[in-house]
Amino acid sequence: MASNTRSSNRRRASAEAVAKRLETLVAADLPGFLQRQRWFGSKGRRLRSVSLLDHGATGEACGPWWLLVEVQFEGDPPEIYSVPLAARAAEPEDARLVGHLDVEGQSMAVYDAFDDREFCLELLDSFEHGRTFATQKGIVRFMRTSAFPALLSPEIRAPQRISSEQSNTSVVYGGALILKGFRKIEPGINPDCEVTGFLTTRTQFRNVPLLAGAMEYSDHAGVGATFAMLQHFIPNQGDGWTFALDHLKSFCAFIAKRLAPEPWEQRRMSQLVREFSAGFFVALRRLGSLTGALHAALASDTSDPAFAPEPIDGDDVSGWTVGMTSNARLALAQMRHQLSALPKPTRDEADMVLSREDALLERAGSLELLALERCVKIRIHGDYHLGQTLRTGDDFAIFDFEGEPARPLPERRAKACPLKDVAGMLRSFHYAVAAAMRDCAGRDSEMAESLEAWGESWWRIATNTFLEGYLAEAAHAPVRLLPASRSAFDAALTVYELDKALYELCYEINNRPVWLPIPLAGLTRILSEPSRPDRGT
């Protein structure tokens, strides 16, 4: 008995010593490590310090560890990140190194645990057996759903970290499962896990990666968060953005050979666009239909308060209008501040948009139609665009229901009008055709100007095609998702397109000024149309 007590005391003392060294490592080495990671989204802020909030060893006291750290900034609110770390005596090849740590008298190389094969295998094993492990201030639970495979073959167990990460980190297991490790952590269930879980277990909608499991953290006060989720991996030919861009590059090259000194007659132009892009438009109609089916599925359960459709009322309209107006003023103020630094053609278009600020803000009033026509608000995708779809043979799958990462979690979980998703996809079509035309024209300004009319024709046909599929499927929803009249539908949709274009404007000013003409062109188009636009070709 005394021997067991001494052994337990030694383990406890060793764990405490490691914890203190981890605190030192986090403070000294993690700031630089974070700044080098693609998933760290606050590189533009002045980082003041990083401190250890909680940690737990997923195996022995010497790691791997799952760390929860707080990042403090100068003049900005702090953020919390999930950072699993592994340690080995020899530094693994190609691992993302953090620093070095003394563990029981031995210097260990500490690195991103997702680069460690044994750690990734241990995670999958923990899902399979529903394990838990304690942290200093809470507990981590591995939970699986009915979609978890009944048998894990050796092939499925082979892990491969995906190199093209964005705000999260993903590991594929044998081309059958994919684990998404969330990096920026907020209290509450992650919307991606929540929505995918709902679609998996409560609906028949299957064009999503089915949820197989979730890794949930809870501190001693009962405050929880999602650390990771496990989904079915969907074999694919790339995302929808790449699919669209490849087609549009061919389209632009085809059109560039047919440019003439005199503009083409509109009807003939539209006919040629339809002929060349016929197969692609079939795919877009399917994507529209799939989007309508998604919204119908998300509106199908009235028993769950988190998903039950709710009538849009005056308070909703007022809140959304105030938010959009505030965002618009912010975006336009930022553009006004940067105006003198813009190239002349861009500056001229920006000047025109700024001169119509009152007209832009006035458009937000059209949202009152959603309440007048007794539409409902539901859970939506929240950050919907071509890059959030996968091309799967002749079909699509929709993924990443996390919402816009920069927005607070309660806002990303809030119910909204599904037209927000529709507008996001339509703006994505505009971005794709504009990007393809830029690549085709290069520095040839005359060619760029000539291609513009063709791009506009393509965008309008693509938009109508997508909307045809969407409206036909959304009509089967058990509740009224959309205004019944097409004029009210178009007016409300235009407001959401406007809001998305202003969001893009803000992003491009701060990150890619050379792309600023794309959202400016979208705003110019909206301003040139009547408040109830005709989307015909």
PyMOL commands that set and color helices and strands:
alter all, ss='L'
color gray80, all
select helices_A, chain A and resi 2-35+113-115+117-129+191-202+240-256+266-276+278-298+314-341+344-355+357-372+386-388+409-413+419-441+445-474+486-511+513-515+517-528
alter helices_A, ss='H'
color red, helices_A
select strands_A, chain A and resi 47-60+63-73+79-88+97-103+106-112+132-134+138-144+159-161+168-173+177-182+184-185+211-219+224-232+310-311+376-377+389-392+395-398
alter strands_A, ss='S'
color yellow, strands_A
deselect
rebuild
show_as cartoon
